[in-house]
Amino acid sequence: MKSVHPTLALNPLSIEDREFIRKLVMKGGPDPSEYQEFTVIVNNLDDRELEYFREAIKDSLNENTLIGHGFVKPYGYPGDFTIIHNIYKLHVNPNVRYSNWDSFFQDQAGAHAVRNRKDYFLRRCAEVEEQEGDMKRVLILGSGPATDVNEYLKMNPGSKIRFDLVDFDQNAIDFARKQNKDFSGSIEYFKINVLRFKPYQWYDLIWSAGLFDYFKDKHFVYMISKYYKYLVSGGEFIIGNFSHSNPTRRLMEVLSDWYLVHRSKYDLVRMALEAEATEELVEVDMEELGVNLFLRIKAA
Ligand SMILES: C[S@@+](CC[C@H](N)C(=O)[O-])C[C@H]1O[C@@H](n2cnc3c(N)ncnc32)[C@H](O)[C@@H]1O
């Protein structure tokens, strides 16, 4: 069916909502007192209204804002290394035409959960560090900016952990390498699709966050089976995934065209068992907000 340009058809958004959005665009995003009203509008948009909404807000959906960066996808996919790095660093564009949008985005539960998952990762690395042995190995699947690794190595300059980072985006690898140049002896980089990477050693921890939420169930299960066998005895495979209770879901979808496969604790355990993990060795953690879940599978 031929699509009708939003300005030519009958606009299904109410005049009040349109006026409210127009004002937000003019002043670079909502003030905290307007967060709720804006979120209610976004959460209640139906598919027919979505196009009109995006048209109304389009002057803010560009690379100057975090939401716009997600929408424009300069690297061709959502959740690229720059947006993740900027979430970690609580980046807010100082230009008043955009700063309220960034403050709003950084205040969302989804952004807090991403920062919480980094802290969760740092705690897991600290546990690995405590284990016996001269050297420990951590594999990261979909490593992105490696800001998490950077933080860990800055806090633990004498770390005995060697990190292997796998990412299929050369820009992400370049960024990660540059910010971690002081730790080159502790990190090896592999630019390859995780579906094809073949480890040549065993790991104490295999970590992946911000990656499996893009996989269909069958790829999720395949990835567990593929990598589980590369754990040392007592090692652990930990996979992060957004949960159904992510209150930022619709905002990410509407504002940033960023769609994830949200999963329950039950979904994660079911897929671990499908990949033939033993039930007693499987558990699910969550970060403080319960927005990011972590499937933990231990090696016997
Ligand atoms: C959302 S980022 C997460 C980065 C990092 N794990 C973190 O939590 O800070 C996801 C990363 O996975 C990478 N990625 C996505 N699909 C991939 C695949 N099939 N193979 C390798 N890397 C992939 C992307 O290039 C991106 O850098």
PDBQT file of the ligand as one rigid body, heavy atoms in Angstrom, charges set to zero:
ROOT
HETATM    1  C1  LIG A 401      25.591  -3.203  23.032  1.00  0.00    +0.000 C 
HETATM    2  S1  LIG A 401      27.296  -3.429  22.687  1.00  0.00    +0.000 S 
HETATM    3  C2  LIG A 401      27.818  -4.106  24.239  1.00  0.00    +0.000 C 
HETATM    4  C3  LIG A 401      29.273  -3.835  24.519  1.00  0.00    +0.000 C 
HETATM    5  C4  LIG A 401      29.799  -4.411  25.826  1.00  0.00    +0.000 C 
HETATM    6  N1  LIG A 401      29.557  -5.823  25.954  1.00  0.00    +0.000 N 
HETATM    7  C5  LIG A 401      29.232  -3.705  27.021  1.00  0.00    +0.000 C 
HETATM    8  O1  LIG A 401      28.285  -4.217  27.630  1.00  0.00    +0.000 OA
HETATM    9  O2  LIG A 401      29.726  -2.624  27.352  1.00  0.00    +0.000 OA
HETATM   10  C6  LIG A 401      27.238  -4.842  21.622  1.00  0.00    +0.000 C 
HETATM   11  C7  LIG A 401      28.518  -5.076  20.825  1.00  0.00    +0.000 C 
HETATM   12  O3  LIG A 401      28.392  -6.376  20.228  1.00  0.00    +0.000 OA
HETATM   13  C8  LIG A 401      28.905  -6.313  18.922  1.00  0.00    +0.000 C 
HETATM   14  N2  LIG A 401      28.255  -7.391  18.170  1.00  0.00    +0.000 N 
HETATM   15  C9  LIG A 401      26.955  -7.497  17.840  1.00  0.00    +0.000 A 
HETATM   16  N3  LIG A 401      26.724  -8.645  17.181  1.00  0.00    +0.000 NA
HETATM   17  C10 LIG A 401      27.931  -9.284  17.099  1.00  0.00    +0.000 A 
HETATM   18  C11 LIG A 401      28.337 -10.512  16.546  1.00  0.00    +0.000 A 
HETATM   19  N4  LIG A 401      27.458 -11.338  15.943  1.00  0.00    +0.000 N 
HETATM   20  N5  LIG A 401      29.654 -10.850  16.619  1.00  0.00    +0.000 NA
HETATM   21  C12 LIG A 401      30.551 -10.019  17.222  1.00  0.00    +0.000 A 
HETATM   22  N6  LIG A 401      30.203  -8.840  17.779  1.00  0.00    +0.000 NA
HETATM   23  C13 LIG A 401      28.907  -8.486  17.712  1.00  0.00    +0.000 A 
HETATM   24  C14 LIG A 401      28.609  -4.921  18.421  1.00  0.00    +0.000 C 
HETATM   25  O4  LIG A 401      29.518  -4.556  17.407  1.00  0.00    +0.000 OA
HETATM   26  C15 LIG A 401      28.766  -4.091  19.706  1.00  0.00    +0.000 C 
HETATM   27  O5  LIG A 401      30.052  -3.563  19.801  1.00  0.00    +0.000 OA
ENDROOT
TORSDOF 0
